[in-house]
Amino acid sequence: MEKQQFTYSIQSLLEQKDGNVTGPMSPMEFAKEIALQVGFKFNRLARLWFADERINQRHEDGGLTGHDTLLIGSVYTNDIWLSLWADTGVGGVPIAMAYRSDGSIDFTDVYRQQHFVCMLNQQQVKDIFQSVFDDPTQINIKNA
């Protein structure tokens, strides 16, 4: 059996319009709530789309939940901080976080304990983070 290639895309969700930064209501509210609970600030928000639609989803009513996997982060003058989250509809599950300058990724135990149909492995998360660290323009705030 051939192993499926890990394919994903990153959709930056924030845009600046008339001096205000906005984003789609559901992901934006999720990011604000998580930031408030955990105690961090963010200036970047992006949605990940996976070729394998089962990633970070649960079975519900004969289908998949369709919840977002979100990249919440901050771009600083001399560094980038990223955190990866699975939205579960009634909260969120932290997957991992990393600073570009640190070179290491902190994975959460709580993510490994989830019962998603398909989960990201550490190499896949590392690939996602490295992709953004190599090209931070992927998560730039768009001008409306």
Summary of the structure (lengths in Angstrom):
residues: 144
radius of gyration: 15.1
end to end distance: 45.8
largest distance: 52.7
contacts: 387
relative contact order: 0.20
helix: 24%
strand: 36%
